[in-house]
Amino acid sequence: MEQINFIITMDLAVKFLYKGVITPKEYKIFLHEMTTKYGQNNLQILYQIKLDMFLN
């Protein structure tokens, strides 16, 4: 269940990032906090890649 919560929340954060609601810095902080809370290190890589794609 924690993995599902992590995915849903981070997908929403990605949408906010692309719409300009949050900055890349805010996204990185949020990603770190979510990873710390849910311990989803394997998914952190996926969402870090999404940030890298956004920045490039």
Secondary structure as UniProt FT lines:
FT   HELIX           2..19
FT   HELIX           24..38
FT   HELIX           41..55
//
